[in-house]
Amino acid sequence: MVRVSMLELYNEEIVDLLSSDRKNKLQLHESKDKGIYVKDLSEYTVASANEMKQKLKTGSDCRHVGSTGMNSVSSRSHSL
């Protein structure tokens, strides 16, 4: 089993791509125990490759995109 999270950095804001409440902007924090982390970022446990693919698809589908002259679905963000 693996824990998975997915976030997007868009217009200098952090968005949780796997949360139903994507309007809630998240913040970076630092602690001695955790190091640098994103507060309130959702985490899910996946047990198979198919579950992982579904979470990646869900997160990818939620990213900000826009058209350019060379790409109709160009990414407008960075995702992790």
Number of C-alpha atoms within 10 A of each C-alpha: 8 10 11 14 17 20 23 21 16 15 9 8 12 21 24 26 24 23 18 9 10 14 9 13 13 16 13 11 11 11 8 6 6 8 8 11 12 15 12 12 19 16 14 14 12 16 11 10 9 10 12 17 12 12 19 16 12 15 20 17 12 16 20 16 13 11 11 10 6 7 9 10 11 13 16 15 15 13 18 9
